[in-house]
Amino acid sequence: MSEQEHQHNEMDPMSGEHVEVSGVYKNELGRVEKLERGAVFPADPQAGTTEWELVELDFDNHHEGRTDPRLISKDDDNDPEAHMQHPRRHKGSNKTDF
């Protein structure tokens, strides 16, 4: 079955069903709502039961907008020998050292 046929047979969730994935959803009338996993899709005040479409996933990326400190260059990074060695080798154990 092609992907296009698969998407055609897939139904969007209806009002009253449980939310399986946290995210931003939009109903048939264009109403946008952020819903959490486990909640129930609400009915539209005007149209009643409607289909809801996932517009944007909600995910926690565990950061506060700052660069990871491990990615910031250190002052001692100017040693060219350190860059020539494999990171798992101990200091002074270069291939030329016997």
Backbone as CSV, one residue per row, in Angstrom:
resi,resn,N_x,N_y,N_z,CA_x,CA_y,CA_z,C_x,C_y,C_z
1,MET,0.849,-1.167,0.000,0.000,0.000,0.000,0.897,1.232,0.000
2,SER,0.654,2.153,-0.891,1.483,3.352,-0.961,1.174,4.271,0.214
3,GLU,2.092,5.213,0.468,1.900,6.136,1.592,0.690,7.034,1.361
4,GLN,0.450,7.394,0.120,-0.690,8.261,-0.186,-2.000,7.539,0.136
5,GLU,-2.093,6.244,-0.203,-3.287,5.474,0.114,-3.428,5.311,1.620
6,HIS,-2.295,5.129,2.325,-2.321,4.969,3.778,-2.870,6.229,4.442
7,GLN,-2.423,7.394,3.994,-2.908,8.645,4.575,-4.385,8.856,4.260
8,HIS,-4.820,8.377,3.124,-6.215,8.541,2.735,-7.136,7.747,3.663
9,ASN,-6.685,6.577,4.098,-7.506,5.718,4.951,-7.419,6.081,6.424
10,GLU,-6.541,6.981,6.777,-6.336,7.353,8.169,-7.364,8.396,8.585
11,MET,-8.001,8.189,9.748,-8.991,9.150,10.234,-8.368,10.039,11.304
12,ASP,-8.697,11.299,11.268,-8.278,12.216,12.328,-9.128,11.941,13.560
13,PRO,-8.612,12.240,14.748,-9.392,12.002,15.967,-10.618,12.916,16.029
14,MET,-11.646,12.443,16.700,-12.901,13.179,16.842,-13.043,13.705,18.271
15,SER,-13.907,14.677,18.443,-14.216,15.193,19.777,-14.702,14.045,20.649
16,GLY,-14.243,14.020,21.896,-14.626,12.969,22.829,-13.596,11.857,22.930
17,GLU,-12.690,11.746,21.955,-11.637,10.739,22.011,-10.477,11.260,22.839
18,HIS,-9.650,10.333,23.349,-8.491,10.720,24.148,-7.332,11.138,23.250
19,VAL,-6.581,12.151,23.701,-5.405,12.652,22.988,-4.268,11.664,23.215
20,GLU,-3.663,11.159,22.129,-2.566,10.200,22.244,-1.206,10.877,22.258
21,VAL,-1.091,12.049,21.615,0.188,12.748,21.500,-0.015,14.212,21.879
22,SER,0.804,14.729,22.803,0.717,16.140,23.181,1.118,17.012,22.002
23,GLY,0.389,18.103,21.808,0.719,19.007,20.719,-0.376,20.025,20.485
24,VAL,-0.236,20.742,19.380,-1.214,21.746,18.984,-2.103,21.116,17.918
25,TYR,-3.402,21.193,18.116,-4.378,20.599,17.207,-5.291,21.682,16.638
26,LYS,-5.817,21.422,15.435,-6.748,22.351,14.784,-7.962,21.548,14.345
27,ASN,-9.162,22.101,14.590,-10.362,21.389,14.165,-10.799,21.857,12.775
28,GLU,-11.882,21.310,12.290,-12.370,21.594,10.934,-12.699,23.071,10.718
29,LEU,-13.075,23.745,11.777,-13.458,25.155,11.655,-12.282,26.109,11.851
30,GLY,-11.088,25.559,12.106,-9.902,26.389,12.259,-9.550,26.740,13.692
31,ARG,-10.302,26.245,14.646,-10.006,26.509,16.060,-8.740,25.749,16.444
32,VAL,-7.760,26.456,17.014,-6.476,25.869,17.391,-6.423,25.739,18.902
33,GLU,-5.961,24.579,19.360,-5.912,24.336,20.794,-4.705,23.457,21.131
34,LYS,-4.004,23.799,22.233,-2.897,22.968,22.713,-3.479,21.939,23.663
35,LEU,-3.239,20.654,23.363,-3.799,19.577,24.174,-2.684,18.655,24.661
36,GLU,-2.814,18.180,25.884,-1.841,17.283,26.492,-2.300,15.833,26.330
37,ARG,-1.339,14.922,26.302,-1.638,13.503,26.186,-2.529,13.063,27.344
38,GLY,-3.565,12.302,27.042,-4.486,11.812,28.057,-5.738,12.666,28.195
39,ALA,-5.686,13.903,27.680,-6.867,14.770,27.727,-7.893,14.275,26.702
40,VAL,-9.044,14.899,26.675,-10.105,14.536,25.729,-10.262,15.673,24.733
41,PHE,-10.382,15.318,23.441,-10.611,16.342,22.430,-11.948,17.020,22.711
42,PRO,-11.946,18.351,22.813,-13.186,19.051,23.146,-14.115,19.171,21.935
43,ALA,-15.383,19.333,22.230,-16.366,19.605,21.180,-16.338,21.098,20.880
44,ASP,-16.611,21.455,19.650,-16.644,22.867,19.266,-17.942,23.486,19.788
45,PRO,-17.885,24.698,20.352,-19.105,25.319,20.897,-20.194,25.544,19.846
46,GLN,-19.807,25.743,18.599,-20.787,26.012,17.549,-21.173,24.766,16.762
47,ALA,-20.169,23.958,16.411,-20.430,22.824,15.523,-20.613,21.505,16.266
48,GLY,-20.275,21.446,17.535,-20.387,20.196,18.279,-19.188,19.299,18.009
49,THR,-19.430,18.050,17.674,-18.370,17.078,17.431,-17.648,17.398,16.131
50,THR,-16.317,17.505,16.197,-15.512,17.806,15.010,-14.285,16.919,14.971
51,GLU,-13.630,16.881,13.812,-12.354,16.187,13.676,-11.248,17.143,14.076
52,TRP,-10.165,16.590,14.659,-9.011,17.381,15.067,-7.788,16.881,14.321
53,GLU,-6.966,17.812,13.837,-5.756,17.480,13.096,-4.541,17.987,13.866
54,LEU,-3.515,17.136,13.993,-2.284,17.532,14.664,-1.524,18.514,13.782
55,VAL,-1.253,19.706,14.316,-0.569,20.757,13.559,0.901,20.844,13.966
56,GLU,1.174,20.701,15.268,2.537,20.862,15.775,2.735,19.956,16.988
57,LEU,3.830,19.192,16.978,4.149,18.342,18.121,4.669,19.174,19.281
58,ASP,4.374,18.738,20.481,4.882,19.385,21.686,5.916,18.453,22.286
59,PHE,7.166,18.894,22.336,8.195,18.061,22.917,9.090,18.898,23.806
60,ASP,9.652,18.228,24.803,10.536,18.887,25.762,11.962,18.613,25.325
61,ASN,12.675,19.661,24.970,14.039,19.460,24.495,15.072,19.677,25.596
62,HIS,14.650,19.804,26.836,15.510,19.827,28.020,16.589,20.910,27.991
63,HIS,16.319,22.030,27.434,17.308,23.095,27.535,16.610,24.436,27.728
64,GLU,17.375,25.397,28.163,16.827,26.713,28.477,17.315,27.771,27.508
65,GLY,17.723,27.385,26.318,18.152,28.347,25.317,19.616,28.735,25.412
66,ARG,20.380,28.011,26.233,21.806,28.311,26.366,22.607,27.206,25.697
67,THR,23.811,27.559,25.239,24.701,26.581,24.628,25.202,25.611,25.681
68,ASP,25.247,24.349,25.326,25.749,23.317,26.228,27.195,23.654,26.585
69,PRO,27.559,23.698,27.861,28.921,24.070,28.252,29.991,23.162,27.658
70,ARG,29.652,21.932,27.318,30.628,21.025,26.714,31.002,21.460,25.300
71,LEU,30.182,22.304,24.674,30.447,22.746,23.306,31.183,24.072,23.237
72,ILE,31.411,24.718,24.368,32.110,26.002,24.404,33.604,25.734,24.467
73,SER,34.361,26.382,23.590,35.807,26.147,23.564,36.453,26.660,24.849
74,LYS,37.451,25.931,25.305,38.152,26.282,26.537,39.433,27.041,26.197
75,ASP,40.009,27.715,27.184,41.238,28.483,26.979,42.427,27.577,26.651
76,ASP,42.422,26.340,27.140,43.553,25.448,26.910,43.415,24.646,25.604
77,ASP,42.502,25.020,24.735,42.305,24.313,23.471,43.312,24.714,22.404
78,ASN,44.284,25.540,22.726,45.241,25.987,21.721,46.454,25.054,21.626
79,ASP,46.455,23.958,22.342,47.548,22.989,22.285,47.352,22.110,21.047
80,PRO,48.204,22.266,20.004,47.993,21.496,18.770,48.188,20.002,18.972
81,GLU,49.019,19.604,19.930,49.247,18.183,20.187,47.970,17.498,20.677
82,ALA,47.173,18.211,21.427,45.940,17.639,21.951,44.964,17.308,20.834
83,HIS,45.000,18.051,19.762,44.088,17.815,18.652,44.558,16.673,17.753
84,MET,45.833,16.326,17.829,46.385,15.287,16.969,46.195,13.895,17.576
85,GLN,45.907,13.823,18.853,45.732,12.534,19.510,44.266,12.138,19.503
86,HIS,44.056,10.861,19.589,42.698,10.355,19.706,42.189,10.711,21.101
87,PRO,40.927,11.085,21.254,40.434,11.521,22.567,40.491,10.442,23.646
88,ARG,40.546,9.160,23.275,40.572,8.103,24.279,41.986,7.719,24.701
89,ARG,42.983,8.250,24.020,44.362,7.964,24.407,44.768,8.849,25.572
90,HIS,45.681,8.347,26.358,46.172,9.138,27.476,47.207,10.139,26.981
91,LYS,47.355,11.209,27.735,48.300,12.242,27.352,49.707,11.655,27.260
92,GLY,50.401,11.943,26.161,51.758,11.455,25.963,51.807,10.120,25.266
93,SER,50.669,9.509,24.933,50.703,8.198,24.272,50.409,8.367,22.784
94,ASN,51.243,9.113,22.112,51.123,9.305,20.677,51.713,8.104,19.961
95,LYS,51.407,7.912,18.693,51.903,6.752,17.949,53.441,6.746,17.865
96,THR,54.043,7.919,17.915,55.499,7.983,17.829,56.169,7.681,19.157
97,ASP,55.409,7.717,20.269,55.972,7.404,21.583,56.014,5.902,21.777
98,PHE,57.179,5.353,22.193,57.293,3.916,22.430,57.578,3.639,23.869
